[in-house]
Amino acid sequence: MQSRGAAKETGTTVAGRLVALAMAGALVVVSLSACVSGASQPRAARTEHAALAGSSPSPTPGPRGMRQIQVASAPKHVLATGAALADVETNGLLWSREFYTERPIGSIAKVMTALVVLQSGNLNQQIRIPKAVISYVAKYQGESAGLRPGDVLTVSQLLEALLLQSACDAAYVLATTYGPGVPAFLAKMNAMALRLGMTQTHFTSPDGLPYPSEYSTYSTPADLLTLGLAAMKLPAFRSIVGQRFYNLPKSKGLHHAYWWGNTNFLIGSYQGADGIKTGYTDAAKHCLLFEAVRHGTTLIGVVLGSPDTGPAAGAQAAAKLLDWGFGLKLPAPG
């Protein structure tokens, strides 16, 4: 299904809440009324919105806690089927397309996997890589960090593989450890989504791999902004996703040497880019949850379903959105 590398990354679709939610905050009581069945395609209703200066208010309601910022233009030539861009400091949505439409998201799911692990803690815990990772990756043709059975790595090191190389073997090892077991871990992922207010998101794998169907794991641009904001509040998460690569030297008696490169083409090539996570499956196409900072302005956004024109398709769409967003004269926070 997919080859290795960012070109074919496997396993990678606010209810738009741009709310400053702490990871260990109080539960948000919500209902998952927007869930779709695992075998059915997510609902789609084409909507695109940028609040143009001087125009009448949009009929599309903004997410709770976020205001629609009026701007003088709209981004051009962004081919993603779902997308959004928001300004973090002003807590404002600049532009969106199919903001509440559920879509497969591929390996962006690994952001939630990382959040569950980071909240659980014990990042120095050592884990022996099981033989099962080989058959797991082979069965689903998932992206791999090349983890070798018998090697002993820390949780922190596995998070590097998970978020940079988009490693499905690392996701499997973390899920079986922190569930314990994949079903229990998935329950934690979905519970975390509800606590964050992500009412149009559902996970059926810890890595975004398309099982039991291509559409079983899904989210919306709105929910993914919430996810990205929550993740980027964590220093341990930020320190990983902003790297171009991670080199793990061989440690005698523990593990082989490993080198993992960031699948996010924005890192190291787009000024100010500091995260977050790529995604790709046949159904999801190229997806990217991203953030960049310039001159005191922090923009966070997502593109879903960018056409499969090349390995950097998601990053190219994100760069167009960021160029447009940074070119705006935004109001000062507050």
ROGUKOL-302777 format. One record per residue (C-alpha): x, y, z. Coordinates in steps of 0.1 Angstrom, whole numbers, plus 5000, padded with zeros to 4 digits. Each point is the difference from the previous one (the first is absolute). Layout:
N
XYZ/...
END
This chain:
334
500050005000/502650255010/503850024996/502350135026/500850375006/497950315001/498749954964/497949715012/499850025037/497449765012/497750055029/499950364999/492050304996/497651055082/496949795001/502250294999/500650095035/503050245001/499849985038/502950005023/499349655014/502549845024/500749644994/498949905034/497150245001/496549935010/497849784979/497950174974/496649834998/499349944964/498149764978/501549834970/496950054978/502150064969/501549654999/499849814968/500249624996/503449854994/499249894965/498250314988/501550314985/500050325022/497350254992/501050294977/498450344995/502050244980/500650335018/502850254997/500350315020/502250305005/498450305017/500950274975/500350355014/496850194994/497949694992/497049885019/500649755028/500449644989/496949775005/502449735012/500250005038/503550035014/501349755025/499650075037/502650235014/501250124966/499150314980/500050044963/502650264989/499050224971/502750004974/500450184966/500649694978/499849634998/502849754993/500449884964/500949684984/499649785031/498749674986/499449825033/496549885004/499950105037/502150275016/500250275026/502450275012/499850185034/502050265019/501049875034/500650335018/496650154990/498249675003/498550074966/499149804969/501350164969/498749764973/498549654997/498749754975/497649735011/500950085036/497649745015/500249734973/501349675013/502949854979/502649745004/503250155014/502749734997/503050045023/498850325016/498449755024/503449955014/499850345016/497249875023/502149695007/502850225011/497750215022/498749695018/503549885006/501350345012/497150045024/500749655014/503650095007/502949785008/501950104969/503249845012/498449665002/501949744980/498049784976/501349694982/498949994964/497849694994/500149774970/496450094992/501050344985/501449834969/496749824991/498050315010/501850234976/500049744973/496349935003/499050364995/503050114979/500650285025/502850255003/502749855022/502950145021/501849674995/499649905036/501849675007/498549745023/502049965031/501350365000/499250205032/499050374995/498550265023/496550144995/501650334991/502049844972/496949824987/498250334999/502750144978/499549714976/496250045002/499950374992/502950054977/500249684979/496249955005/500849655011/497149765003/502349755018/500650265027/496350075003/499349635004/502649975028/498850305018/496449904998/500649655012/502050145029/497750285011/496749844993/501049755010/499149854967/498750184969/496249995008/500650165034/502350264985/497450094973/497550055028/502450255015/500550184967/496350044995/499450115036/502750264996/498350134969/496850045019/501850185029/501450254974/496650054985/500849834968/496549874994/500549914963/503149795004/500349625004/503149775001/500149634991/503849974998/502850165020/501850104968/497350094974/500449684981/496849944980/498349725020/497449875002/499450244971/501550314983/497550225017/499949855035/502450255015/498950354992/499950365012/499250364987/502150314995/498350155030/500849715023/503649984987/500750365009/499049915036/502349704999/502950204987/499650275025/499949755029/503149824987/502150304994/499450125037/502249705011/503750084999/500949634995/497849994969/501350334986/503649905004/499449694978/497950134971/502250304993/503149794992/501149914965/501349665012/500949795031/503249805002/500249725026/503549855003/500449645007/500049905037/501749675007/497749765017/496950214994/499450104964/501350044965/500750344985/497050184985/499450314978/496650154995/499150294977/497150245003/497349924974/498850375003/501650184970/499350345016/502649945027/503350144989/498650154968/497350235011/501050305022/498549975035/498549654995/500249815033/497649704995/497849805000/499149684982/499549854965/497449744989/499449794970/497849714989/498349924967/496850155012/501450285021/502550124973/502650245013/499250165034/501950235022/499450165034/502450295003/501250305019/502450284992/501250325019/501150324984/500650345016/497949925031/497149854980/499249635004/497849844974/498649655003/498349814972/499149684983/499549874965/498249684993/499749824967/502650184980/500349834965/502749744996/502350214979/503249915018/501549945035/499950375010/496350064989/498850065035/502950235009/499550204967/496350065009/501050105035/502650244988/497550184978/497750045030/502850125022/501350254974/496550144997/499550015038/503350175008/499350254973/496850125018/499950305023/498649835030/498550185030/502050015032/499149735026/497350115025/
END
